[in-house]
Each structure stands twice: as structure tokens, then as C-alpha cells.
């Protein structure tokens, strides 16, 4: 919940221009803007082959009397292709459960959009050494009802809650260990080939200084960027780190 429309448009313009000049062809950037920015940002992104548009949330219903909510149909109508689901802030502040997020996943897929499904643990859970069980259970309860074809359409983002906005980043070993566990959990359900084809992103105080070592890990396929995305130079430099 940052930036006015004018600021968001300016930031997007900077990112799109930098990406066109600097980013390798095999790296994809997704701008997940606030709802009121989406229509304007979509026009700036246009037909870019490197920058795509995402939303930060959606309602679990296709339409109806849900005042103040945004449907997948509305998102799709302005060019949105990705939707973040289950961010830790949505889980913590708005009580979004694994079962509720399973409904949202279904709704997003039904619209032909790509869910970016977030998972992660608190510091308390990690200190109890229950982090692997907790995070893999988030996948089980929200995603494992999906068919093989549908699970292939999911992007997963692991975000250790204790490292979000704190300046504390999981070490590359900690991040890789969790990503490896998540991929193994997917493989046990859907097979190794399917698991290898699913992108798993790291989110948690990722910045231009630590992106290189994080993205060099075998099972880390990119980043879910928070604060650093509000500075065009930092955001594009993170993309160049992959």
C-alpha cells in the first residue's frame, strides 16, 4: 500500500525503460501494483516481452455483492496476468486460511490467470523447529487438490515472515534448504519432472546486495520483492542478478 497513482505510473515507466535496455531475455519481471494503478500501469507495460502485470490480491468469488472487493474478471479486463495469493500480511491481518486460499487458487486458475502462492513461517515456528512441516502443510492444504496440469500453472513464493521488511535475510543456505524441501514435497505428490518445472521464488528482504548469492542456489528461481521494488534502480538490479 505505497505510492499515489502518479508515483506508481512514474515508477513503472522507469522500470519498463530500464528493463528494455538492461535485462536479459530469459528473465521475467512482474509488477504487482495496487488495484487503482493497474489500468494505467497496464498501458505503460503494453506488449513488453519482459515485463508483465500482476495484482496483489483478489476475491474468491467470480462476481456478486461483495462491496469493496475486486474480482478476477475485473483484473483480467485491465491486462492482469498474475495474482499474489496468501501473502503473510493477508494471512496475519485478514485471517486468510489455507482452505480459503485453496478457493482463491481455484478462482484465479478458472480465470486463466497465474497464482503466485505465498507460504512461510514465523520466527516462533522456526525456533520450534517446525518450519518445514508448517510450510509444506500450507502447500498441501491449499494446492494439493489441483490436477497435474493445474499445479504446473502455479508460481510459489517462499517468504520467511521473520525476514520480511526487517532487514534480516535468510542465509542462502536457509533459503535453499526450504526451497529444496518444497520442491521435494511437490515431487512426492506430482513427480520430479513436474516439481522441477514449478518456479519457487524467495521473498524476504531480498535486495541488490544479496540477490546474486540467493539466486545462485539450485532451487531458487527468482524473488518476490517488497520494499526494494519501490526503487526502480534496485528492482531492475535485482532482476539483473538472476
Secondary structure in CASP SS format (residue, H / E / C, confidence):
PFRMAT SS
TARGET T0000
AUTHOR 0000-0000-0000
METHOD secondary structure of the structure
MODEL  1
X C 1.00
X C 1.00
X C 1.00
X C 1.00
X H 1.00
X H 1.00
X H 1.00
X H 1.00
X H 1.00
X H 1.00
X H 1.00
X H 1.00
X H 1.00
X H 1.00
X H 1.00
X H 1.00
X H 1.00
X H 1.00
X H 1.00
X H 1.00
X H 1.00
X H 1.00
X C 1.00
X C 1.00
X C 1.00
X C 1.00
X C 1.00
X C 1.00
X E 1.00
X E 1.00
X E 1.00
X E 1.00
X E 1.00
X C 1.00
X H 1.00
X H 1.00
X H 1.00
X H 1.00
X H 1.00
X H 1.00
X H 1.00
X H 1.00
X H 1.00
X H 1.00
X H 1.00
X C 1.00
X C 1.00
X C 1.00
X C 1.00
X C 1.00
X E 1.00
X E 1.00
X E 1.00
X E 1.00
X E 1.00
X C 1.00
X C 1.00
X C 1.00
X C 1.00
X C 1.00
X C 1.00
X C 1.00
X C 1.00
X C 1.00
X C 1.00
X C 1.00
X C 1.00
X C 1.00
X C 1.00
X C 1.00
X C 1.00
X H 1.00
X H 1.00
X H 1.00
X H 1.00
X H 1.00
X H 1.00
X C 1.00
X C 1.00
X C 1.00
X C 1.00
X E 1.00
X E 1.00
X E 1.00
X E 1.00
X C 1.00
X C 1.00
X H 1.00
X H 1.00
X H 1.00
X H 1.00
X H 1.00
X H 1.00
X H 1.00
X C 1.00
X C 1.00
X C 1.00
X H 1.00
X H 1.00
X H 1.00
X H 1.00
X H 1.00
X H 1.00
X H 1.00
X H 1.00
X H 1.00
X H 1.00
X H 1.00
X H 1.00
X H 1.00
X C 1.00
X C 1.00
X C 1.00
X E 1.00
X E 1.00
X E 1.00
X E 1.00
X E 1.00
X E 1.00
X C 1.00
X C 1.00
X C 1.00
X H 1.00
X H 1.00
X H 1.00
X H 1.00
X H 1.00
X C 1.00
X C 1.00
X C 1.00
X H 1.00
X H 1.00
X H 1.00
X H 1.00
X H 1.00
X H 1.00
X H 1.00
X H 1.00
X H 1.00
X H 1.00
X H 1.00
X H 1.00
X H 1.00
X C 1.00
X C 1.00
X C 1.00
X C 1.00
X H 1.00
X H 1.00
X H 1.00
X H 1.00
X C 1.00
X C 1.00
X C 1.00
X E 1.00
X E 1.00
X E 1.00
X E 1.00
X C 1.00
X C 1.00
X H 1.00
X H 1.00
X H 1.00
X C 1.00
X C 1.00
X C 1.00
X C 1.00
X C 1.00
X C 1.00
X C 1.00
X C 1.00
X H 1.00
X H 1.00
X H 1.00
X H 1.00
X H 1.00
X H 1.00
X H 1.00
X H 1.00
X H 1.00
X H 1.00
X H 1.00
X H 1.00
X H 1.00
X H 1.00
X H 1.00
X H 1.00
X H 1.00
X H 1.00
X H 1.00
X C 1.00
X H 1.00
X H 1.00
X H 1.00
X H 1.00
X H 1.00
X C 1.00
X C 1.00
X C 1.00
X E 1.00
X E 1.00
X E 1.00
X C 1.00
X C 1.00
X C 1.00
X C 1.00
X C 1.00
X C 1.00
X C 1.00
X C 1.00
X H 1.00
X H 1.00
X H 1.00
X H 1.00
X H 1.00
X C 1.00
X C 1.00
X C 1.00
X C 1.00
X C 1.00
X C 1.00
X C 1.00
X E 1.00
X C 1.00
X C 1.00
X C 1.00
X H 1.00
X H 1.00
X H 1.00
X H 1.00
X C 1.00
X H 1.00
X H 1.00
X H 1.00
X H 1.00
X H 1.00
X H 1.00
X H 1.00
X H 1.00
X H 1.00
X C 1.00
X C 1.00
END
